Amino acid sequence: MKRYLLRKQDNENLDVVLNEFELSEPGPTDVRVRIEACSLNYRDLLMKSGQSASGGEGDVVPLSDGAGTISFVGSNVTKWKAGDRVALTFFQDWEEGRFDMRYHKSARGGSCDGVLAEEVNAPQHSIVRIPDYLSTAEAACLPCAAVTAWHGLMERSRPMQEGDTVLCLGTGGVSIFALQMAKAAGAKVIVTSSSDEKLERAIELGADETINYRDTPEWDKAVFEKTGKRGVDHVIEVGGPGTLPRSMNSVAAGGSIALIGVLTGFEAPDASLFPLVTKNVDLSGIYVGSREMFGRLNEFLTEHQVQPVIDRTFSFDEAPDAYRHLESGEHLGKVVVSM
């Protein structure tokens, strides 16, 4: 059987290395999943570059997002059976309720083995059923990016409502899912990008307004004008310290900012946070979500028949190329590895 490992090389850099292995027998409450597709997230680039700790000294199977078919169930498993189509959760052990720091130890593709393998064993509580209308490749796009977007828009602070305005920064996996969910829920959406071609694609996906932040560096002022000098109700903030000050300028009074990514680095923002106070804004740290959130997301996706946007699909043997494509920033939506 084959899998990839995130392994330290002679030059001390991490690399994704193909490896032959024998998978252990599933425990009595575990299932074995034949992985049919995986998808990549920006976090996977951080893991590979060593900017995000893996949580262990040894090699780890990378990628958190995978989907496939159950091939075997443990003796005490009653909910699942062989042949069920399932997706794996990002956090193996965050089933429901508020987050606890112990869940970090169960983050797939980092603190514990991920899904870039032909088969994996998984606790029965760490999988969800794939909506019937989705392909396995589309389902593999959901565990991190889609759950994150759902958590930021629908589970924290004031849930998004029909008629709200949402600002999505960029056109990566989280932002594109947020665009699709917001439009399905009847919200208005503003999307930013440095690429006019990507902005045109965002309009095809339903974006009401777009801003090229390379042509308009003070894009927060453009957001203010496009919203009648009111601001947006929700910001999907994936940039981090380099974009947070302008996101704070863009949000309306009583609005919310879902702080998700660190595309601009890990440094502190060069701005006062006091505007959040004067406008009574909610700033929520979002790190994916629980299995229960994943279930509610799937119900929403099924109701609205939302189709995940796959930018490009690579074969299992081409997995290193998938990493390079994601790192290039040329993608819109999700990058998938298909078995």
Long-range contacts (C-beta under 8 A, 24 or more apart in sequence): 1-117, 1-118, 1-119, 2-117, 2-118, 2-316, 3-61, 3-116, 3-117, 3-118, 4-61, 4-62, 4-116, 4-117, 4-319, 5-59, 5-60, 5-61, 5-62, 6-47, 6-48, 6-54, 6-59, 6-60, 6-61, 6-62, 7-59, 8-59, 13-50, 14-47, 14-48, 14-49, 14-50, 15-48, 16-48, 16-62, 16-116, 16-319, 16-320, 16-323, 18-317, 18-319, 19-59, 21-117, 23-117, 23-119, 23-120, 23-121, 24-121, 26-72, 26-73, 26-74, 26-121, 27-74, 27-121, 28-74, 28-75, 28-76, 28-77, 29-74, 29-76, 29-77, 29-123, 29-124, 30-74, 30-77, 30-121, 30-122, 30-123, 30-124, 31-70, 31-72, 31-73, 31-74, 31-77, 31-80, 31-86, 31-121, 31-122, 31-124, 31-127, 32-70, 32-71, 32-72, 32-73, 32-119, 32-120, 32-121, 32-122, 33-66, 33-68, 33-69, 33-70, 33-71, 33-86, 33-88, 33-119, 33-120, 33-121, 33-122, 33-127, 34-68, 34-69, 34-70, 34-71, 34-118, 34-119, 35-66, 35-67, 35-68, 35-115, 35-116, 35-117, 35-118, 35-119, 35-120, 35-339, 36-67, 36-68, 36-69, 36-136, 36-137, 36-140, 36-338, 36-339, 37-66, 37-67, 37-68, 37-136, 37-137, 37-139, 37-140, 37-336, 37-337, 37-338, 37-339, 38-63, 38-65, 38-66, 38-67, 38-115, 38-116, 38-140, 38-336, 38-337, 39-63, 39-65, 39-66, 39-140, 39-141, 39-144, 39-145, 39-173, 39-334, 39-335, 39-336, 39-337, 40-65, 40-322, 40-323, 40-326, 40-334, 40-335, 40-336, 40-337, 41-65, 41-144, 41-145, 41-173, 42-172, 42-261, 42-263, 42-326, 43-109, 43-110, 43-144, 44-109, 44-323, 44-326, 45-323, 45-326, 45-327, 46-262, 47-109, 47-110, 48-323, 51-266, 52-110, 53-110, 54-110, 54-111, 55-104, 55-105, 55-107, 55-110, 55-111, 55-112, 56-111, 60-109, 60-110, 60-111, 60-112, 60-113, 60-114, 61-109, 61-113, 61-114, 61-115, 61-116, 61-117, 61-120, 62-109, 62-114, 62-116, 63-108, 63-109, 63-114, 63-115, 63-116, 63-337, 64-88, 64-90, 64-107, 64-108, 64-109, 64-110, 64-114, 64-115, 64-143, 64-144, 65-90, 65-115, 65-140, 65-141, 65-142, 65-143, 65-144, 65-145, 66-114, 66-115, 66-116, 66-120, 66-140, 66-143, 67-130, 67-136, 67-137, 67-139, 67-140, 67-142, 68-136, 68-339, 69-136, 71-119, 73-124, 74-124, 77-124, 79-124, 80-124, 80-127, 84-129, 85-129, 85-130, 85-136, 85-139, 86-127, 86-128, 86-129, 86-130, 87-127, 87-128, 87-130, 87-139, 87-140, 87-142, 87-143, 87-294, 88-115, 88-120, 88-122, 88-126, 88-127, 88-143, 89-126, 89-127, 89-128, 89-143, 89-290, 89-291, 89-294, 90-143, 90-144, 90-147, 90-288, 90-289, 91-126, 91-288, 91-290, 91-291, 92-122, 92-123, 92-125, 92-126, 93-123, 93-125, 93-126, 94-289, 94-290, 94-291, 95-125, 95-290, 95-291, 95-292, 96-290, 96-291, 96-292, 97-290, 99-287, 99-290, 116-319, 116-337, 118-316, 118-339, 125-291, 126-291, 128-291, 128-294, 128-295, 128-298, 129-298, 130-298, 131-298, 131-301, 131-302, 132-302, 133-302, 133-305, 134-301, 134-307, 134-308, 137-310, 137-313, 137-336, 137-338, 138-307, 138-308, 138-310, 140-336, 141-173, 141-308, 141-310, 141-333, 141-334, 141-336, 142-294, 142-297, 142-298, 142-301, 142-308, 143-288, 143-294, 144-173, 144-288, 145-172, 145-173, 145-174, 145-177, 145-334, 146-173, 146-177, 146-297, 146-301, 146-308, 147-288, 147-289, 147-293, 147-294, 147-297, 148-174, 148-177, 148-260, 148-286, 148-287, 148-288, 148-289, 149-174, 149-175, 149-177, 149-178, 149-181, 149-236, 150-177, 150-181, 150-289, 150-293, 150-296, 150-297, 150-300, 151-258, 151-286, 151-288, 151-289, 151-293, 152-178, 152-234, 152-236, 152-258, 152-260, 152-284, 152-286, 153-178, 153-181, 153-182, 153-234, 153-236, 153-258, 154-181, 154-296, 154-300, 155-289, 155-293, 155-296, 156-256, 156-258, 156-282, 156-284, 156-286, 157-256, 157-258, 157-282, 157-284, 158-233, 158-254, 158-256, 158-282, 160-185, 160-187, 160-233, 160-234, 161-185, 161-187, 162-186, 162-187, 163-187, 163-188, 164-188, 164-233, 164-234, 165-189, 165-190, 165-227, 165-232, 165-233, 165-234, 165-252, 166-190, 166-232, 166-233, 166-234, 166-235, 166-236, 167-192, 167-223, 167-232, 167-234, 167-235, 167-236, 167-247, 167-250, 167-251, 168-192, 168-207, 168-236, 169-235, 169-236, 169-237, 169-238, 169-239, 169-243, 169-247, 170-238, 170-239, 170-263, 171-195, 171-198, 171-199, 171-201, 171-202, 171-332, 171-333, 172-238, 172-331, 172-332, 172-333, 173-333, 173-334, 174-236, 174-238, 174-260, 174-261, 175-236, 175-238, 176-202, 176-205, 176-309, 176-332, 176-333, 176-334, 177-308, 178-236, 179-205, 179-206, 179-207, 180-205, 180-206, 180-306, 180-309, 181-300, 181-306, 182-234, 184-300, 184-304, 184-306, 185-304, 187-233, 187-234, 190-223, 190-226, 190-227, 190-232, 192-219, 198-332, 201-332, 202-332, 205-309, 218-246, 219-246, 219-250, 220-246, 220-247, 220-249, 220-250, 221-249, 223-249, 223-250, 224-249, 224-250, 227-252, 231-255, 234-258, 236-260, 237-261, 238-263, 239-263, 239-264, 240-264, 240-265, 240-266, 240-269, 241-265, 241-266, 241-267, 241-268, 241-269, 241-270, 242-269, 244-269, 244-271, 245-269, 245-270, 245-271, 248-273, 248-275, 248-276, 248-281, 249-275, 251-279, 251-281, 252-279, 253-279, 253-280, 253-281, 254-279, 254-280, 254-281, 255-279, 255-281, 255-282, 256-281, 256-282, 256-283, 256-284, 257-281, 257-282, 257-283, 257-284, 258-284, 258-286, 259-283, 259-284, 259-285, 259-286, 260-286, 308-333, 308-334, 309-333, 309-334, 310-334, 310-335, 310-336, 311-335, 312-336, 313-337, 313-338, 314-338
